[in-house]
Amino acid sequence: MGMSTAERQRAYRRRHLRDGADERLSMVVPVQVKRRLERLARHRGVSQRVMLAVALASLEQEILNGMDDTSAFYDSAGGSL
């Protein structure tokens, strides 16, 4: 007997998590947010995953550049990267 749909999905998800380097993120966002991410990614010629990472890194750097003591930022965010 073959795998059920749920078993195939579970195996697919496991294969795409690389040795603890990745985590799943599942959320529902307003359609305008999704379209914005799609447009930005298409404009940059990257995947939506990469675009999200770039946008978050840019915002983080912008915040850190405006802070005198960055330890408060990392302490409140649950640790440094």
HTML snippet that shows the backbone in 3Dmol.js (N, CA, C, O; Angstrom):
<script src="https://3Dmol.org/build/3Dmol-min.js"></script>
<div id="view" style="width:600px;height:400px;position:relative"></div>
<script>
const pdb = `
ATOM      1  N   MET A   1       0.841  -1.186   0.000  1.00  0.00           N
ATOM      2  CA  MET A   1       0.000   0.000   0.000  1.00  0.00           C
ATOM      3  C   MET A   1       0.887   1.250   0.000  1.00  0.00           C
ATOM      4  O   MET A   1       1.884   1.292   0.720  1.00  0.00           O
ATOM      5  N   GLY A   2       0.544   2.248  -0.781  1.00  0.00           N
ATOM      6  CA  GLY A   2       1.310   3.483  -0.881  1.00  0.00           C
ATOM      7  C   GLY A   2       1.077   4.409   0.307  1.00  0.00           C
ATOM      8  O   GLY A   2       0.264   4.138   1.191  1.00  0.00           O
ATOM      9  N   MET A   3       1.809   5.492   0.293  1.00  0.00           N
ATOM     10  CA  MET A   3       1.669   6.466   1.371  1.00  0.00           C
ATOM     11  C   MET A   3       0.395   7.284   1.195  1.00  0.00           C
ATOM     12  O   MET A   3      -0.078   7.511   0.081  1.00  0.00           O
ATOM     13  N   SER A   4      -0.138   7.714   2.320  1.00  0.00           N
ATOM     14  CA  SER A   4      -1.298   8.601   2.274  1.00  0.00           C
ATOM     15  C   SER A   4      -0.828  10.002   1.881  1.00  0.00           C
ATOM     16  O   SER A   4       0.369  10.288   1.880  1.00  0.00           O
ATOM     17  N   THR A   5      -1.764  10.849   1.555  1.00  0.00           N
ATOM     18  CA  THR A   5      -1.432  12.232   1.200  1.00  0.00           C
ATOM     19  C   THR A   5      -0.699  12.914   2.342  1.00  0.00           C
ATOM     20  O   THR A   5       0.287  13.616   2.117  1.00  0.00           O
ATOM     21  N   ALA A   6      -1.169  12.716   3.558  1.00  0.00           N
ATOM     22  CA  ALA A   6      -0.529  13.327   4.731  1.00  0.00           C
ATOM     23  C   ALA A   6       0.899  12.823   4.900  1.00  0.00           C
ATOM     24  O   ALA A   6       1.792  13.602   5.234  1.00  0.00           O
ATOM     25  N   GLU A   7       1.127  11.535   4.673  1.00  0.00           N
ATOM     26  CA  GLU A   7       2.476  10.976   4.796  1.00  0.00           C
ATOM     27  C   GLU A   7       3.410  11.533   3.733  1.00  0.00           C
ATOM     28  O   GLU A   7       4.566  11.840   4.023  1.00  0.00           O
ATOM     29  N   ARG A   8       2.916  11.667   2.502  1.00  0.00           N
ATOM     30  CA  ARG A   8       3.734  12.257   1.431  1.00  0.00           C
ATOM     31  C   ARG A   8       4.090  13.707   1.751  1.00  0.00           C
ATOM     32  O   ARG A   8       5.225  14.132   1.534  1.00  0.00           O
ATOM     33  N   GLN A   9       3.120  14.463   2.265  1.00  0.00           N
ATOM     34  CA  GLN A   9       3.362  15.863   2.620  1.00  0.00           C
ATOM     35  C   GLN A   9       4.399  15.960   3.737  1.00  0.00           C
ATOM     36  O   GLN A   9       5.299  16.798   3.677  1.00  0.00           O
ATOM     37  N   ARG A  10       4.278  15.116   4.742  1.00  0.00           N
ATOM     38  CA  ARG A  10       5.231  15.105   5.858  1.00  0.00           C
ATOM     39  C   ARG A  10       6.640  14.796   5.352  1.00  0.00           C
ATOM     40  O   ARG A  10       7.601  15.442   5.769  1.00  0.00           O
ATOM     41  N   ALA A  11       6.769  13.825   4.467  1.00  0.00           N
ATOM     42  CA  ALA A  11       8.082  13.471   3.905  1.00  0.00           C
ATOM     43  C   ALA A  11       8.651  14.619   3.080  1.00  0.00           C
ATOM     44  O   ALA A  11       9.844  14.911   3.165  1.00  0.00           O
ATOM     45  N   TYR A  12       7.809  15.270   2.286  1.00  0.00           N
ATOM     46  CA  TYR A  12       8.243  16.422   1.476  1.00  0.00           C
ATOM     47  C   TYR A  12       8.787  17.521   2.388  1.00  0.00           C
ATOM     48  O   TYR A  12       9.858  18.073   2.134  1.00  0.00           O
ATOM     49  N   ARG A  13       8.050  17.830   3.440  1.00  0.00           N
ATOM     50  CA  ARG A  13       8.490  18.888   4.360  1.00  0.00           C
ATOM     51  C   ARG A  13       9.801  18.529   5.039  1.00  0.00           C
ATOM     52  O   ARG A  13      10.673  19.383   5.196  1.00  0.00           O
ATOM     53  N   ARG A  14       9.948  17.274   5.442  1.00  0.00           N
ATOM     54  CA  ARG A  14      11.194  16.840   6.085  1.00  0.00           C
ATOM     55  C   ARG A  14      12.383  16.973   5.135  1.00  0.00           C
ATOM     56  O   ARG A  14      13.463  17.402   5.540  1.00  0.00           O
ATOM     57  N   ARG A  15      12.178  16.603   3.872  1.00  0.00           N
ATOM     58  CA  ARG A  15      13.274  16.682   2.883  1.00  0.00           C
ATOM     59  C   ARG A  15      13.744  18.106   2.665  1.00  0.00           C
ATOM     60  O   ARG A  15      14.914  18.328   2.351  1.00  0.00           O
ATOM     61  N   HIS A  16      12.855  19.075   2.826  1.00  0.00           N
ATOM     62  CA  HIS A  16      13.203  20.460   2.536  1.00  0.00           C
ATOM     63  C   HIS A  16      13.690  21.244   3.749  1.00  0.00           C
ATOM     64  O   HIS A  16      13.960  22.440   3.643  1.00  0.00           O
ATOM     65  N   LEU A  17      13.803  20.596   4.881  1.00  0.00           N
ATOM     66  CA  LEU A  17      14.424  21.223   6.045  1.00  0.00           C
ATOM     67  C   LEU A  17      15.860  20.718   6.100  1.00  0.00           C
ATOM     68  O   LEU A  17      16.093  19.518   6.245  1.00  0.00           O
ATOM     69  N   ARG A  18      16.814  21.620   5.988  1.00  0.00           N
ATOM     70  CA  ARG A  18      18.221  21.241   5.865  1.00  0.00           C
ATOM     71  C   ARG A  18      18.922  21.251   7.214  1.00  0.00           C
ATOM     72  O   ARG A  18      19.302  22.317   7.697  1.00  0.00           O
ATOM     73  N   ASP A  19      19.095  20.132   7.811  1.00  0.00           N
ATOM     74  CA  ASP A  19      19.929  19.955   9.012  1.00  0.00           C
ATOM     75  C   ASP A  19      19.767  21.072  10.039  1.00  0.00           C
ATOM     76  O   ASP A  19      20.766  21.564  10.565  1.00  0.00           O
ATOM     77  N   GLY A  20      18.567  21.475  10.331  1.00  0.00           N
ATOM     78  CA  GLY A  20      18.338  22.507  11.326  1.00  0.00           C
ATOM     79  C   GLY A  20      18.628  23.917  10.855  1.00  0.00           C
ATOM     80  O   GLY A  20      18.496  24.862  11.633  1.00  0.00           O
ATOM     81  N   ALA A  21      19.022  24.085   9.592  1.00  0.00           N
ATOM     82  CA  ALA A  21      19.326  25.415   9.070  1.00  0.00           C
ATOM     83  C   ALA A  21      18.061  26.153   8.652  1.00  0.00           C
ATOM     84  O   ALA A  21      18.082  27.369   8.463  1.00  0.00           O
ATOM     85  N   ASP A  22      16.967  25.424   8.508  1.00  0.00           N
ATOM     86  CA  ASP A  22      15.699  26.022   8.074  1.00  0.00           C
ATOM     87  C   ASP A  22      14.604  25.701   9.075  1.00  0.00           C
ATOM     88  O   ASP A  22      14.684  24.717   9.811  1.00  0.00           O
ATOM     89  N   GLU A  23      13.598  26.530   9.092  1.00  0.00           N
ATOM     90  CA  GLU A  23      12.378  26.283   9.860  1.00  0.00           C
ATOM     91  C   GLU A  23      11.195  26.618   8.983  1.00  0.00           C
ATOM     92  O   GLU A  23      11.284  27.481   8.110  1.00  0.00           O
ATOM     93  N   ARG A  24      10.087  25.936   9.212  1.00  0.00           N
ATOM     94  CA  ARG A  24       8.867  26.226   8.472  1.00  0.00           C
ATOM     95  C   ARG A  24       8.227  27.479   9.038  1.00  0.00           C
ATOM     96  O   ARG A  24       8.276  27.729  10.243  1.00  0.00           O
ATOM     97  N   LEU A  25       7.635  28.250   8.169  1.00  0.00           N
ATOM     98  CA  LEU A  25       6.896  29.448   8.549  1.00  0.00           C
ATOM     99  C   LEU A  25       5.566  29.374   7.824  1.00  0.00           C
ATOM    100  O   LEU A  25       5.517  29.375   6.594  1.00  0.00           O
ATOM    101  N   SER A  26       4.511  29.310   8.576  1.00  0.00           N
ATOM    102  CA  SER A  26       3.197  29.182   7.964  1.00  0.00           C
ATOM    103  C   SER A  26       2.306  30.290   8.520  1.00  0.00           C
ATOM    104  O   SER A  26       2.101  30.384   9.730  1.00  0.00           O
ATOM    105  N   MET A  27       1.784  31.120   7.632  1.00  0.00           N
ATOM    106  CA  MET A  27       0.930  32.223   8.077  1.00  0.00           C
ATOM    107  C   MET A  27       0.012  32.660   6.953  1.00  0.00           C
ATOM    108  O   MET A  27       0.249  32.379   5.778  1.00  0.00           O
ATOM    109  N   VAL A  28      -1.019  33.341   7.340  1.00  0.00           N
ATOM    110  CA  VAL A  28      -1.937  33.935   6.376  1.00  0.00           C
ATOM    111  C   VAL A  28      -1.711  35.441   6.437  1.00  0.00           C
ATOM    112  O   VAL A  28      -1.735  36.034   7.515  1.00  0.00           O
ATOM    113  N   VAL A  29      -1.491  36.056   5.277  1.00  0.00           N
ATOM    114  CA  VAL A  29      -1.260  37.498   5.200  1.00  0.00           C
ATOM    115  C   VAL A  29      -2.298  38.120   4.276  1.00  0.00           C
ATOM    116  O   VAL A  29      -2.867  37.435   3.427  1.00  0.00           O
ATOM    117  N   PRO A  30      -2.543  39.399   4.438  1.00  0.00           N
ATOM    118  CA  PRO A  30      -3.461  40.069   3.511  1.00  0.00           C
ATOM    119  C   PRO A  30      -2.953  39.953   2.072  1.00  0.00           C
ATOM    120  O   PRO A  30      -1.746  39.938   1.827  1.00  0.00           O
ATOM    121  N   VAL A  31      -3.876  39.872   1.143  1.00  0.00           N
ATOM    122  CA  VAL A  31      -3.525  39.690  -0.267  1.00  0.00           C
ATOM    123  C   VAL A  31      -2.592  40.807  -0.747  1.00  0.00           C
ATOM    124  O   VAL A  31      -1.716  40.558  -1.576  1.00  0.00           O
ATOM    125  N   GLN A  32      -2.765  42.027  -0.243  1.00  0.00           N
ATOM    126  CA  GLN A  32      -1.897  43.133  -0.654  1.00  0.00           C
ATOM    127  C   GLN A  32      -0.439  42.881  -0.244  1.00  0.00           C
ATOM    128  O   GLN A  32       0.484  43.248  -0.971  1.00  0.00           O
ATOM    129  N   VAL A  33      -0.239  42.264   0.904  1.00  0.00           N
ATOM    130  CA  VAL A  33       1.112  41.956   1.376  1.00  0.00           C
ATOM    131  C   VAL A  33       1.743  40.892   0.479  1.00  0.00           C
ATOM    132  O   VAL A  33       2.912  40.998   0.107  1.00  0.00           O
ATOM    133  N   LYS A  34       0.969  39.878   0.141  1.00  0.00           N
ATOM    134  CA  LYS A  34       1.467  38.812  -0.740  1.00  0.00           C
ATOM    135  C   LYS A  34       1.834  39.372  -2.108  1.00  0.00           C
ATOM    136  O   LYS A  34       2.877  39.022  -2.660  1.00  0.00           O
ATOM    137  N   ARG A  35       0.998  40.226  -2.650  1.00  0.00           N
ATOM    138  CA  ARG A  35       1.284  40.813  -3.964  1.00  0.00           C
ATOM    139  C   ARG A  35       2.531  41.702  -3.911  1.00  0.00           C
ATOM    140  O   ARG A  35       3.323  41.728  -4.853  1.00  0.00           O
ATOM    141  N   ARG A  36       2.695  42.422  -2.812  1.00  0.00           N
ATOM    142  CA  ARG A  36       3.884  43.267  -2.644  1.00  0.00           C
ATOM    143  C   ARG A  36       5.142  42.404  -2.644  1.00  0.00           C
ATOM    144  O   ARG A  36       6.133  42.745  -3.290  1.00  0.00           O
ATOM    145  N   LEU A  37       5.102  41.298  -1.927  1.00  0.00           N
ATOM    146  CA  LEU A  37       6.245  40.384  -1.892  1.00  0.00           C
ATOM    147  C   LEU A  37       6.512  39.815  -3.278  1.00  0.00           C
ATOM    148  O   LEU A  37       7.666  39.725  -3.698  1.00  0.00           O
ATOM    149  N   GLU A  38       5.470  39.432  -3.987  1.00  0.00           N
ATOM    150  CA  GLU A  38       5.629  38.913  -5.348  1.00  0.00           C
ATOM    151  C   GLU A  38       6.270  39.949  -6.278  1.00  0.00           C
ATOM    152  O   GLU A  38       7.184  39.632  -7.040  1.00  0.00           O
ATOM    153  N   ARG A  39       5.778  41.193  -6.204  1.00  0.00           N
ATOM    154  CA  ARG A  39       6.324  42.255  -7.075  1.00  0.00           C
ATOM    155  C   ARG A  39       7.787  42.532  -6.765  1.00  0.00           C
ATOM    156  O   ARG A  39       8.611  42.646  -7.672  1.00  0.00           O
ATOM    157  N   LEU A  40       8.105  42.639  -5.475  1.00  0.00           N
ATOM    158  CA  LEU A  40       9.486  42.914  -5.092  1.00  0.00           C
ATOM    159  C   LEU A  40      10.416  41.788  -5.538  1.00  0.00           C
ATOM    160  O   LEU A  40      11.498  42.044  -6.067  1.00  0.00           O
ATOM    161  N   ALA A  41       9.999  40.559  -5.327  1.00  0.00           N
ATOM    162  CA  ALA A  41      10.822  39.413  -5.725  1.00  0.00           C
ATOM    163  C   ALA A  41      11.009  39.371  -7.233  1.00  0.00           C
ATOM    164  O   ALA A  41      12.117  39.132  -7.713  1.00  0.00           O
ATOM    165  N   ARG A  42       9.948  39.598  -7.977  1.00  0.00           N
ATOM    166  CA  ARG A  42      10.034  39.589  -9.437  1.00  0.00           C
ATOM    167  C   ARG A  42      10.951  40.716  -9.927  1.00  0.00           C
ATOM    168  O   ARG A  42      11.756  40.518 -10.836  1.00  0.00           O
ATOM    169  N   HIS A  43      10.820  41.900  -9.316  1.00  0.00           N
ATOM    170  CA  HIS A  43      11.646  43.042  -9.699  1.00  0.00           C
ATOM    171  C   HIS A  43      13.127  42.754  -9.456  1.00  0.00           C
ATOM    172  O   HIS A  43      13.974  43.119 -10.272  1.00  0.00           O
ATOM    173  N   ARG A  44      13.438  42.104  -8.340  1.00  0.00           N
ATOM    174  CA  ARG A  44      14.826  41.781  -8.004  1.00  0.00           C
ATOM    175  C   ARG A  44      15.324  40.519  -8.691  1.00  0.00           C
ATOM    176  O   ARG A  44      16.525  40.249  -8.711  1.00  0.00           O
ATOM    177  N   GLY A  45      14.396  39.744  -9.255  1.00  0.00           N
ATOM    178  CA  GLY A  45      14.788  38.495  -9.906  1.00  0.00           C
ATOM    179  C   GLY A  45      15.187  37.408  -8.929  1.00  0.00           C
ATOM    180  O   GLY A  45      16.069  36.598  -9.217  1.00  0.00           O
ATOM    181  N   VAL A  46      14.538  37.391  -7.773  1.00  0.00           N
ATOM    182  CA  VAL A  46      14.837  36.389  -6.754  1.00  0.00           C
ATOM    183  C   VAL A  46      13.530  35.715  -6.326  1.00  0.00           C
ATOM    184  O   VAL A  46      12.438  36.148  -6.696  1.00  0.00           O
ATOM    185  N   SER A  47      13.668  34.661  -5.549  1.00  0.00           N
ATOM    186  CA  SER A  47      12.480  33.988  -5.029  1.00  0.00           C
ATOM    187  C   SER A  47      11.849  34.835  -3.925  1.00  0.00           C
ATOM    188  O   SER A  47      12.488  35.728  -3.370  1.00  0.00           O
ATOM    189  N   GLN A  48      10.607  34.547  -3.622  1.00  0.00           N
ATOM    190  CA  GLN A  48       9.939  35.265  -2.541  1.00  0.00           C
ATOM    191  C   GLN A  48      10.638  34.986  -1.207  1.00  0.00           C
ATOM    192  O   GLN A  48      10.717  35.862  -0.346  1.00  0.00           O
ATOM    193  N   ARG A  49      11.132  33.787  -1.049  1.00  0.00           N
ATOM    194  CA  ARG A  49      11.867  33.428   0.170  1.00  0.00           C
ATOM    195  C   ARG A  49      13.102  34.317   0.335  1.00  0.00           C
ATOM    196  O   ARG A  49      13.351  34.853   1.415  1.00  0.00           O
ATOM    197  N   VAL A  50      13.865  34.467  -0.738  1.00  0.00           N
ATOM    198  CA  VAL A  50      15.064  35.315  -0.694  1.00  0.00           C
ATOM    199  C   VAL A  50      14.667  36.772  -0.472  1.00  0.00           C
ATOM    200  O   VAL A  50      15.307  37.474   0.311  1.00  0.00           O
ATOM    201  N   MET A  51      13.622  37.230  -1.149  1.00  0.00           N
ATOM    202  CA  MET A  51      13.182  38.616  -1.009  1.00  0.00           C
ATOM    203  C   MET A  51      12.773  38.918   0.426  1.00  0.00           C
ATOM    204  O   MET A  51      13.097  39.983   0.951  1.00  0.00           O
ATOM    205  N   LEU A  52      12.076  38.008   1.052  1.00  0.00           N
ATOM    206  CA  LEU A  52      11.676  38.201   2.447  1.00  0.00           C
ATOM    207  C   LEU A  52      12.904  38.280   3.351  1.00  0.00           C
ATOM    208  O   LEU A  52      12.966  39.124   4.246  1.00  0.00           O
ATOM    209  N   ALA A  53      13.867  37.414   3.122  1.00  0.00           N
ATOM    210  CA  ALA A  53      15.100  37.437   3.923  1.00  0.00           C
ATOM    211  C   ALA A  53      15.857  38.742   3.735  1.00  0.00           C
ATOM    212  O   ALA A  53      16.351  39.316   4.705  1.00  0.00           O
ATOM    213  N   VAL A  54      15.954  39.219   2.494  1.00  0.00           N
ATOM    214  CA  VAL A  54      16.648  40.474   2.202  1.00  0.00           C
ATOM    215  C   VAL A  54      15.931  41.652   2.867  1.00  0.00           C
ATOM    216  O   VAL A  54      16.572  42.510   3.474  1.00  0.00           O
ATOM    217  N   ALA A  55      14.606  41.690   2.752  1.00  0.00           N
ATOM    218  CA  ALA A  55      13.840  42.788   3.336  1.00  0.00           C
ATOM    219  C   ALA A  55      13.982  42.812   4.860  1.00  0.00           C
ATOM    220  O   ALA A  55      14.140  43.881   5.450  1.00  0.00           O
ATOM    221  N   LEU A  56      13.928  41.651   5.492  1.00  0.00           N
ATOM    222  CA  LEU A  56      14.066  41.599   6.948  1.00  0.00           C
ATOM    223  C   LEU A  56      15.471  41.993   7.389  1.00  0.00           C
ATOM    224  O   LEU A  56      15.632  42.709   8.377  1.00  0.00           O
ATOM    225  N   ALA A  57      16.484  41.532   6.666  1.00  0.00           N
ATOM    226  CA  ALA A  57      17.863  41.884   6.999  1.00  0.00           C
ATOM    227  C   ALA A  57      18.079  43.390   6.856  1.00  0.00           C
ATOM    228  O   ALA A  57      18.766  44.003   7.674  1.00  0.00           O
ATOM    229  N   SER A  58      17.496  43.981   5.822  1.00  0.00           N
ATOM    230  CA  SER A  58      17.622  45.415   5.593  1.00  0.00           C
ATOM    231  C   SER A  58      16.956  46.214   6.709  1.00  0.00           C
ATOM    232  O   SER A  58      17.522  47.189   7.205  1.00  0.00           O
ATOM    233  N   LEU A  59      15.768  45.805   7.098  1.00  0.00           N
ATOM    234  CA  LEU A  59      15.064  46.486   8.185  1.00  0.00           C
ATOM    235  C   LEU A  59      15.811  46.323   9.499  1.00  0.00           C
ATOM    236  O   LEU A  59      15.922  47.274  10.273  1.00  0.00           O
ATOM    237  N   GLU A  60      16.324  45.128   9.756  1.00  0.00           N
ATOM    238  CA  GLU A  60      17.098  44.907  10.977  1.00  0.00           C
ATOM    239  C   GLU A  60      18.321  45.825  11.014  1.00  0.00           C
ATOM    240  O   GLU A  60      18.604  46.444  12.040  1.00  0.00           O
ATOM    241  N   GLN A  61      19.042  45.912   9.900  1.00  0.00           N
ATOM    242  CA  GLN A  61      20.230  46.764   9.848  1.00  0.00           C
ATOM    243  C   GLN A  61      19.868  48.224  10.055  1.00  0.00           C
ATOM    244  O   GLN A  61      20.582  48.952  10.745  1.00  0.00           O
ATOM    245  N   GLU A  62      18.762  48.657   9.463  1.00  0.00           N
ATOM    246  CA  GLU A  62      18.292  50.033   9.640  1.00  0.00           C
ATOM    247  C   GLU A  62      18.020  50.333  11.116  1.00  0.00           C
ATOM    248  O   GLU A  62      18.375  51.401  11.614  1.00  0.00           O
ATOM    249  N   ILE A  63      17.397  49.398  11.799  1.00  0.00           N
ATOM    250  CA  ILE A  63      17.112  49.573  13.226  1.00  0.00           C
ATOM    251  C   ILE A  63      18.404  49.610  14.034  1.00  0.00           C
ATOM    252  O   ILE A  63      18.589  50.472  14.892  1.00  0.00           O
ATOM    253  N   LEU A  64      19.295  48.660  13.747  1.00  0.00           N
ATOM    254  CA  LEU A  64      20.564  48.601  14.483  1.00  0.00           C
ATOM    255  C   LEU A  64      21.411  49.847  14.270  1.00  0.00           C
ATOM    256  O   LEU A  64      22.074  50.307  15.198  1.00  0.00           O
ATOM    257  N   ASN A  65      21.397  50.398  13.062  1.00  0.00           N
ATOM    258  CA  ASN A  65      22.176  51.612  12.782  1.00  0.00           C
ATOM    259  C   ASN A  65      21.688  52.800  13.605  1.00  0.00           C
ATOM    260  O   ASN A  65      22.457  53.725  13.868  1.00  0.00           O
ATOM    261  N   GLY A  66      20.438  52.785  14.007  1.00  0.00           N
ATOM    262  CA  GLY A  66      19.884  53.882  14.794  1.00  0.00           C
ATOM    263  C   GLY A  66      19.978  53.679  16.289  1.00  0.00           C
ATOM    264  O   GLY A  66      19.485  54.507  17.054  1.00  0.00           O
ATOM    265  N   MET A  67      20.603  52.591  16.724  1.00  0.00           N
ATOM    266  CA  MET A  67      20.686  52.281  18.156  1.00  0.00           C
ATOM    267  C   MET A  67      22.093  52.500  18.687  1.00  0.00           C
ATOM    268  O   MET A  67      23.079  52.267  17.988  1.00  0.00           O
ATOM    269  N   ASP A  68      22.172  52.952  19.931  1.00  0.00           N
ATOM    270  CA  ASP A  68      23.471  53.068  20.593  1.00  0.00           C
ATOM    271  C   ASP A  68      23.914  51.727  21.171  1.00  0.00           C
ATOM    272  O   ASP A  68      25.084  51.356  21.081  1.00  0.00           O
ATOM    273  N   ASP A  69      22.963  51.006  21.764  1.00  0.00           N
ATOM    274  CA  ASP A  69      23.262  49.732  22.409  1.00  0.00           C
ATOM    275  C   ASP A  69      22.431  48.641  21.750  1.00  0.00           C
ATOM    276  O   ASP A  69      21.230  48.533  21.995  1.00  0.00           O
ATOM    277  N   THR A  70      23.067  47.844  20.921  1.00  0.00           N
ATOM    278  CA  THR A  70      22.324  46.825  20.181  1.00  0.00           C
ATOM    279  C   THR A  70      21.979  45.615  21.033  1.00  0.00           C
ATOM    280  O   THR A  70      21.163  44.791  20.621  1.00  0.00           O
ATOM    281  N   SER A  71      22.584  45.487  22.222  1.00  0.00           N
ATOM    282  CA  SER A  71      22.302  44.311  23.043  1.00  0.00           C
ATOM    283  C   SER A  71      20.830  44.250  23.447  1.00  0.00           C
ATOM    284  O   SER A  71      20.272  43.162  23.583  1.00  0.00           O
ATOM    285  N   ALA A  72      20.199  45.403  23.638  1.00  0.00           N
ATOM    286  CA  ALA A  72      18.781  45.415  23.997  1.00  0.00           C
ATOM    287  C   ALA A  72      17.938  44.838  22.864  1.00  0.00           C
ATOM    288  O   ALA A  72      16.940  44.162  23.113  1.00  0.00           O
ATOM    289  N   PHE A  73      18.328  45.098  21.646  1.00  0.00           N
ATOM    290  CA  PHE A  73      17.605  44.560  20.498  1.00  0.00           C
ATOM    291  C   PHE A  73      17.704  43.043  20.470  1.00  0.00           C
ATOM    292  O   PHE A  73      16.695  42.354  20.325  1.00  0.00           O
ATOM    293  N   TYR A  74      18.904  42.529  20.609  1.00  0.00           N
ATOM    294  CA  TYR A  74      19.083  41.080  20.550  1.00  0.00           C
ATOM    295  C   TYR A  74      18.498  40.392  21.768  1.00  0.00           C
ATOM    296  O   TYR A  74      17.953  39.294  21.644  1.00  0.00           O
ATOM    297  N   ASP A  75      18.592  40.999  22.935  1.00  0.00           N
ATOM    298  CA  ASP A  75      18.007  40.397  24.138  1.00  0.00           C
ATOM    299  C   ASP A  75      16.508  40.257  23.999  1.00  0.00           C
ATOM    300  O   ASP A  75      15.953  39.224  24.374  1.00  0.00           O
ATOM    301  N   SER A  76      15.834  41.271  23.469  1.00  0.00           N
ATOM    302  CA  SER A  76      14.389  41.212  23.341  1.00  0.00           C
ATOM    303  C   SER A  76      13.936  40.317  22.205  1.00  0.00           C
ATOM    304  O   SER A  76      12.790  39.869  22.194  1.00  0.00           O
ATOM    305  N   ALA A  77      14.820  40.045  21.242  1.00  0.00           N
ATOM    306  CA  ALA A  77      14.459  39.232  20.088  1.00  0.00           C
ATOM    307  C   ALA A  77      14.770  37.742  20.325  1.00  0.00           C
ATOM    308  O   ALA A  77      14.560  36.915  19.439  1.00  0.00           O
ATOM    309  N   GLY A  78      15.263  37.414  21.508  1.00  0.00           N
ATOM    310  CA  GLY A  78      15.531  36.015  21.788  1.00  0.00           C
ATOM    311  C   GLY A  78      16.913  35.552  21.381  1.00  0.00           C
ATOM    312  O   GLY A  78      17.115  34.362  21.137  1.00  0.00           O
ATOM    313  N   GLY A  79      17.862  36.454  21.302  1.00  0.00           N
ATOM    314  CA  GLY A  79      19.228  36.059  20.987  1.00  0.00           C
ATOM    315  C   GLY A  79      19.686  36.580  19.645  1.00  0.00           C
ATOM    316  O   GLY A  79      18.878  36.975  18.805  1.00  0.00           O
ATOM    317  N   SER A  80      20.975  36.578  19.458  1.00  0.00           N
ATOM    318  CA  SER A  80      21.538  37.094  18.215  1.00  0.00           C
ATOM    319  C   SER A  80      21.568  36.002  17.157  1.00  0.00           C
ATOM    320  O   SER A  80      21.434  34.815  17.456  1.00  0.00           O
ATOM    321  N   LEU A  81      21.746  36.431  15.922  1.00  0.00           N
ATOM    322  CA  LEU A  81      21.806  35.482  14.808  1.00  0.00           C
ATOM    323  C   LEU A  81      23.218  35.126  14.515  1.00  0.00           C
ATOM    324  O   LEU A  81      23.480  34.336  13.608  1.00  0.00           O
TER     325      LEU A  81
END
`;
const viewer = $3Dmol.createViewer("view");
viewer.addModel(pdb, "pdb");
viewer.setStyle({}, {cartoon: {color: "spectrum"}});
viewer.zoomTo();
viewer.render();
</script>
